[in-house]
């Protein structure tokens, strides 16, 4: 642990944000039982099994999501929050995984309600925001604060984040 911010620490942070979205909970919550204070540590045990993923999913979704897509998103979270930075994917791999989830969403969208696709749409929006950020970095342009990109832009689009 160097204390330096790196691309791999950004990947970890993104994994935490994605986990917060999936669970509908903040990363740290002292109002929960002590074993659940730290979302990452508590949820890690549920991220490895498609059967157990429903234990961490946001209850407000009411089970109206594809279990297979939720498991794929959970697998991505698990990779991003790996204890060892070298085991975390690069942001390009994260974007590719999110694009695959988006493609699966579009392929399976026929005949499903908008509510059922909500979690997959969240992942798709995050993928687009990451792509926009990647293009900004690649072009060498400075990102303008409040411009709708990145996670903050995502939460503004969703009505300001958690209620």
C-alpha positions as CSV (number, residue, x, y, z in Angstrom):
1,X,0.0,0.0,0.0
2,X,1.7,3.1,-1.2
3,X,-1.0,5.7,-0.5
4,X,-0.7,6.8,-4.2
5,X,-3.8,7.1,-6.4
6,X,-3.5,5.0,-9.5
7,X,-5.6,3.7,-12.3
8,X,-6.1,0.5,-10.2
9,X,-7.3,2.5,-7.2
10,X,-9.8,4.2,-9.6
11,X,-11.0,0.8,-10.7
12,X,-11.5,-0.2,-7.0
13,X,-13.5,3.0,-6.4
14,X,-15.6,2.3,-9.4
15,X,-16.3,-1.2,-8.1
16,X,-17.5,0.3,-4.8
17,X,-19.8,2.8,-6.6
18,X,-21.2,0.0,-8.8
19,X,-21.8,-2.1,-5.6
20,X,-23.5,0.8,-4.0
21,X,-25.8,1.0,-7.0
22,X,-26.6,-2.7,-7.0
23,X,-27.2,-2.8,-3.3
24,X,-28.9,0.6,-2.9
25,X,-26.7,1.3,0.1
26,X,-23.8,3.5,0.9
27,X,-20.3,2.1,1.2
28,X,-20.2,2.8,5.0
29,X,-23.4,2.8,7.1
30,X,-23.1,2.8,10.9
31,X,-26.9,2.5,11.2
32,X,-26.7,-1.2,10.0
33,X,-25.7,-4.1,12.2
34,X,-21.9,-4.1,12.9
35,X,-21.2,-6.9,10.4
36,X,-22.8,-4.8,7.6
37,X,-21.2,-1.4,8.4
38,X,-18.7,-1.8,5.5
39,X,-20.6,-2.7,2.4
40,X,-17.6,-4.1,0.5
41,X,-16.5,-6.5,3.3
42,X,-20.1,-7.6,4.0
43,X,-21.2,-8.0,0.3
44,X,-18.0,-9.9,-0.8
45,X,-19.4,-13.2,0.4
46,X,-22.6,-12.8,-1.7
47,X,-20.9,-11.7,-4.9
48,X,-19.5,-15.1,-5.8
49,X,-22.7,-17.0,-6.2
50,X,-25.6,-16.4,-8.6
51,X,-27.9,-17.9,-6.0
52,X,-26.7,-15.6,-3.2
53,X,-26.6,-12.3,-5.2
54,X,-30.2,-11.5,-4.4
55,X,-29.1,-11.0,-0.7
56,X,-27.3,-7.8,-1.7
57,X,-29.5,-6.5,-4.4
58,X,-31.5,-3.3,-3.7
59,X,-34.8,-4.3,-2.2
60,X,-36.5,-1.4,-4.0
61,X,-35.9,-3.3,-7.3
62,X,-38.3,-5.9,-6.0
63,X,-36.6,-8.7,-7.8
64,X,-37.4,-7.1,-11.2
65,X,-34.0,-7.7,-12.8
66,X,-32.3,-10.4,-14.7
67,X,-30.4,-12.6,-12.2
68,X,-27.9,-13.5,-14.9
69,X,-27.1,-9.8,-15.6
70,X,-27.0,-9.1,-11.8
71,X,-24.5,-11.9,-11.4
72,X,-22.3,-10.6,-14.3
73,X,-22.4,-7.1,-12.7
74,X,-21.5,-8.7,-9.3
75,X,-18.6,-10.6,-10.9
76,X,-17.3,-7.3,-12.3
77,X,-17.6,-5.7,-8.9
78,X,-15.7,-8.5,-7.3
79,X,-12.9,-8.1,-9.9
80,X,-12.8,-4.3,-9.3
81,X,-12.6,-4.6,-5.5
82,X,-9.9,-7.2,-5.5
83,X,-7.6,-6.8,-2.5
84,X,-4.6,-7.0,-4.9
85,X,-4.4,-4.1,-7.4
86,X,-2.7,-6.2,-10.0
87,X,-5.7,-8.6,-10.0
88,X,-8.1,-5.7,-10.8
89,X,-9.1,-5.2,-14.5
90,X,-8.1,-2.1,-16.4
91,X,-10.8,0.5,-17.1
92,X,-10.9,-0.6,-20.7
93,X,-11.8,-4.1,-19.5
94,X,-14.4,-2.6,-17.2
95,X,-15.9,-0.7,-20.1
96,X,-15.9,-3.8,-22.3
97,X,-17.7,-5.8,-19.5
98,X,-20.3,-3.1,-19.1
99,X,-20.8,-3.0,-22.9
100,X,-21.4,-6.8,-22.8
101,X,-24.0,-6.3,-20.1
102,X,-25.6,-3.5,-22.3
103,X,-25.6,-5.8,-25.3
104,X,-27.2,-8.6,-23.3
105,X,-29.8,-6.1,-22.1
106,X,-30.6,-5.1,-25.7
107,X,-30.7,-8.7,-26.9
108,X,-33.1,-9.7,-24.1
109,X,-35.2,-6.6,-24.1
110,X,-38.0,-7.7,-26.3
111,X,-41.1,-8.4,-24.2
112,X,-39.7,-7.3,-20.9
113,X,-41.0,-4.4,-18.8
114,X,-39.0,-1.2,-18.3
115,X,-38.8,-2.0,-14.5
116,X,-37.2,-5.4,-15.2
117,X,-34.5,-3.7,-17.3
118,X,-33.7,-1.0,-14.7
119,X,-30.5,-2.5,-13.3
120,X,-29.2,-3.3,-16.7
121,X,-29.9,0.3,-17.8
122,X,-28.0,1.6,-14.8
123,X,-25.0,-0.5,-15.9
124,X,-25.4,0.7,-19.5
125,X,-25.5,4.4,-18.4
126,X,-22.3,3.9,-16.3
127,X,-20.6,2.3,-19.3
128,X,-21.5,5.3,-21.5
129,X,-20.2,7.7,-18.8
130,X,-16.9,5.7,-18.6
131,X,-16.6,5.8,-22.3
132,X,-17.1,9.6,-22.3
133,X,-14.5,9.9,-19.6
134,X,-12.0,7.7,-21.5
135,X,-12.5,9.9,-24.7
136,X,-11.9,13.0,-22.6
137,X,-8.7,11.6,-21.2
138,X,-7.5,10.4,-24.6
139,X,-8.1,13.8,-26.2
140,X,-6.2,15.6,-23.5
141,X,-9.2,17.9,-22.8
142,X,-10.0,19.1,-19.3
143,X,-13.3,17.9,-18.1
144,X,-15.7,20.7,-17.1
145,X,-17.3,20.2,-13.7
146,X,-21.0,19.8,-13.8
147,X,-21.1,18.7,-17.4
148,X,-23.0,15.5,-16.9
149,X,-20.0,13.1,-17.2
150,X,-18.8,10.5,-14.8
151,X,-20.6,9.2,-11.7
152,X,-21.7,12.7,-10.6
153,X,-23.5,13.2,-13.9
154,X,-25.0,9.8,-13.6
155,X,-26.4,10.5,-10.2
156,X,-27.8,13.9,-11.4
157,X,-29.6,12.1,-14.3
158,X,-31.1,9.7,-11.7
159,X,-32.6,12.5,-9.6
160,X,-29.6,13.3,-7.4
161,X,-28.6,9.9,-6.1
162,X,-30.0,8.1,-3.0
163,X,-33.1,9.5,-1.5
